């Protein structure tokens, strides 16, 4: 089966992530991509020539960290892990 043949809805319909290695792989790939973007944004932030460039890179860093947190929340929700209080 082609790795792209299942939609996210198909994977979510399968239930618990333990039953869906495809969904686990998708979350892993997403986190890898976000990690790459984060590392590059941090490098851009350090090497920026001016404050405007540093501020823009800092916004990317902040957005990527938010996206990583959201991906983790979705993963935990799908896995049936109760949210932290």
C-alpha positions in Angstrom: 0.0 0.0 0.0 1.3 3.5 -0.9 2.2 5.5 2.1 0.1 8.4 0.9 -2.9 6.3 0.0 -4.6 6.8 3.5 -6.0 10.2 4.5 -5.6 11.5 8.0 -9.4 10.9 8.4 -8.8 7.2 7.5 -6.0 7.0 10.0 -8.0 8.7 12.7 -11.0 6.4 12.0 -8.7 3.4 12.9 -8.7 4.6 16.5 -5.8 4.3 18.9 -2.3 5.1 17.5 -1.1 1.7 18.7 -3.3 0.3 16.0 -2.0 2.7 13.4 1.7 2.6 12.6 1.0 4.9 9.6 -0.2 7.7 11.9 2.8 7.2 14.2 5.1 7.5 11.1 3.3 10.7 10.0 3.7 12.3 13.4 7.4 11.3 13.4 7.9 12.8 9.9 6.1 16.0 10.9 8.3 16.4 14.0 11.4 15.8 11.9 10.4 18.5 9.5 9.5 20.9 12.3 12.8 20.2 14.0 14.7 21.1 10.8 12.7 24.3 10.4 13.4 25.2 14.1 17.1 24.6 13.7 17.3 26.8 10.6 15.3 29.5 12.2 17.5 29.6 15.3 20.5 29.8 13.0 19.0 32.7 11.1 18.2 34.4 14.3 21.8 34.2 15.5 23.2 35.3 12.1 20.7 38.1 11.3 22.4 41.3 10.3 19.8 43.5 12.0 17.1 43.6 14.7 14.4 43.2 12.0 15.9 40.0 10.8 16.3 38.7 14.3 12.7 39.5 15.1 11.4 37.8 12.0 13.5 34.7 12.8 12.3 34.7 16.4 8.7 34.7 15.2 9.4 31.6 13.1 11.1 29.9 16.1 8.0 30.7 18.2 5.6 29.5 15.6 7.5 26.2 15.1 7.5 25.6 18.8 3.8 26.2 18.9 3.3 23.8 16.0 5.4 21.1 17.7 3.3 21.5 20.8 0.1 21.2 18.8 1.4 18.1 17.0 2.1 16.6 20.4 -1.3 17.4 21.7 -3.0 15.9 18.6 -0.8 12.8 19.0 -1.7 12.4 22.6 -5.4 13.0 21.9 -5.4 10.3 19.2 -3.6 7.9 21.5 -6.2 8.5 24.2 -3.8 10.1 26.7 -5.8 12.5 28.9 -4.7 16.2 28.8 -2.5 17.5 31.5 -4.3 19.6 34.1 
